[in-house]
C-alpha cells in the first residue's frame, strides 16, 4: 500500500511540474501588445532618410536611443562617372547640438580580423554603394542624421541616397 501511495505522489508531482512548465512556455510565447512581436524578438527599423537627392542635403534626425546596432547605407549614382559625392554621419546627444561622427566602421575585409577600419566619411565616385556601422559599444547617442555634399562638377542627374537601419 505504501508503494502505491508513493508512486501516486510522484505521479502527481510530475503532473504538476509539467503543468507549471507548460504555463511558463505559453506565457513566453505571448505576443507583445505594443509591437506584435514575441518578447525575445529583435526590433528592426529601416529608413530612407535622403532619397535620390541632387543637391547638398542634411536628413531629418532619427532617434537611436537604446539601439544595439545602427547601420548606414550610402548610394551614389553619377551619370558620367566623373563627379563625387561625400557622405557623412552626424550624431547628437540631445537633438540640438550636432557633432561629426568620425568613427564609421567600414565594411572592408581586413588583413587582421582584430583591426577595425574606421573612417569619417565616404567620398563616392561613379556608381557607388557602401555600408558602414556606428560603434555603439564605445559610444552612445540620442539622434543620428545623414549629410551629403556634392562636388562642384556634379551634374543635375547625379543623385545620392542615404538609408539607416536600427536594431533595438
C-alpha positions in Angstrom: 0.0 0.0 0.0 2.8 2.4 0.9 4.5 1.8 -2.5 1.3 2.7 -4.4 0.9 5.9 -2.4 4.5 6.9 -3.1 4.0 6.3 -6.8 0.8 8.4 -6.8 2.6 11.2 -5.0 5.5 11.1 -7.6 3.0 11.0 -10.5 1.1 13.9 -9.0 4.3 15.9 -8.6 5.4 15.1 -12.2 2.0 16.2 -13.5 2.1 19.4 -11.5 5.6 20.2 -12.8 4.5 19.5 -16.4 1.6 21.9 -15.9 3.8 24.6 -14.5 6.4 24.3 -17.4 3.6 24.3 -19.9 2.2 27.6 -18.4 5.6 29.2 -18.4 6.3 28.3 -22.1 2.9 29.6 -23.1 3.5 32.9 -21.3 6.8 33.3 -23.0 5.2 32.9 -26.4 2.6 35.6 -25.8 2.9 38.4 -28.3 4.0 41.9 -27.1 0.9 44.0 -27.5 2.9 47.1 -28.5 4.9 45.6 -31.3 3.1 42.3 -32.2 6.5 40.6 -31.7 7.5 37.9 -29.3 9.3 39.4 -26.3 12.5 37.8 -27.4 12.4 39.1 -31.0 14.7 41.8 -32.1 13.1 45.1 -33.3 14.5 46.2 -36.6 13.7 49.5 -38.3 14.9 50.7 -41.7 14.6 54.3 -43.0 15.4 56.1 -46.3 16.5 59.5 -44.9 17.7 61.0 -48.1 16.2 59.7 -51.3 17.9 60.4 -54.7 18.8 64.0 -53.6 20.5 66.0 -56.3 21.7 68.9 -54.0 23.7 69.1 -50.8 21.4 67.9 -48.0 21.1 67.0 -44.3 18.4 64.5 -43.4 15.9 64.7 -40.6 17.2 63.2 -37.4 16.4 59.7 -36.2 16.3 58.6 -32.6 18.7 55.8 -31.9 18.5 56.0 -28.1 18.9 52.5 -26.7 19.8 51.0 -30.1 22.0 47.9 -30.2 23.1 48.4 -33.8 23.0 51.2 -36.3 23.9 50.7 -40.0 24.2 53.4 -42.7 23.8 52.7 -46.4 25.1 55.2 -48.9 24.3 55.1 -52.6 25.6 57.5 -55.3 24.6 57.5 -58.9 26.9 59.5 -61.1 25.7 59.6 -64.7 29.1 60.3 -66.2 31.3 58.6 -63.6 33.5 61.7 -63.2 32.0 63.6 -60.2 32.0 62.8 -56.5 29.6 63.0 -53.5 30.6 62.9 -49.9 28.5 61.1 -47.3 28.9 61.7 -43.6 27.0 61.0 -40.4 26.3 63.5 -37.6 25.3 62.5 -34.1 23.7 64.4 -31.2 23.2 63.8 -27.5 20.1 65.9 -27.4 18.8 66.6 -30.9 20.1 70.2 -30.8 23.9 70.0 -30.7 25.4 68.1 -33.7 28.8 66.5 -34.0 30.6 65.0 -36.9 30.9 61.2 -36.4 34.4 60.2 -37.3 34.3 56.5 -36.4 32.2 54.9 -39.1 33.2 51.3 -39.3 33.9 50.4 -42.9 32.6 47.2 -44.4 36.0 46.1 -45.7 37.9 42.9 -45.4 40.8 43.4 -43.0 44.1 41.6 -43.1 43.9 41.2 -39.3 40.3 40.5 -38.1 41.0 42.2 -34.8 41.6 45.6 -36.5 38.5 47.6 -37.4 38.8 50.2 -40.2 37.2 53.5 -39.1 36.5 56.5 -41.4 34.9 59.9 -41.1 33.1 59.9 -44.4 32.7 58.2 -47.8 33.8 60.0 -50.9 31.7 58.3 -53.6 32.8 58.3 -57.3 30.8 56.9 -60.2 28.1 54.5 -59.2 28.8 53.5 -55.6 27.0 51.6 -52.8 28.6 51.3 -49.4 27.6 50.2 -45.9 29.0 51.5 -42.6 28.3 50.7 -38.9 28.3 53.0 -35.9 30.4 51.9 -32.9 27.7 51.7 -30.2 29.9 49.6 -28.0 32.1 52.6 -27.2 29.6 55.5 -28.0 26.1 56.4 -27.1 23.9 58.9 -28.8 20.3 60.1 -28.9 20.0 61.1 -32.5 21.7 60.5 -35.9 21.4 62.1 -39.3 23.0 61.8 -42.7 24.8 64.6 -44.6 25.6 64.5 -48.3 27.7 67.1 -50.1 28.1 67.1 -53.9 31.3 68.2 -55.7 31.1 71.3 -57.9 31.4 69.1 -61.0 28.2 67.2 -60.3 25.5 67.4 -62.9 21.8 67.6 -62.2 21.2 63.9 -63.0 23.6 62.7 -60.3 21.9 61.7 -57.1 22.6 60.4 -53.6 20.6 58.2 -51.2 21.2 57.5 -47.6 19.4 54.8 -45.6 19.7 53.9 -41.9 18.8 50.7 -40.2 18.4 50.4 -36.4 18.2 47.3 -34.3 16.9 47.8 -30.8 
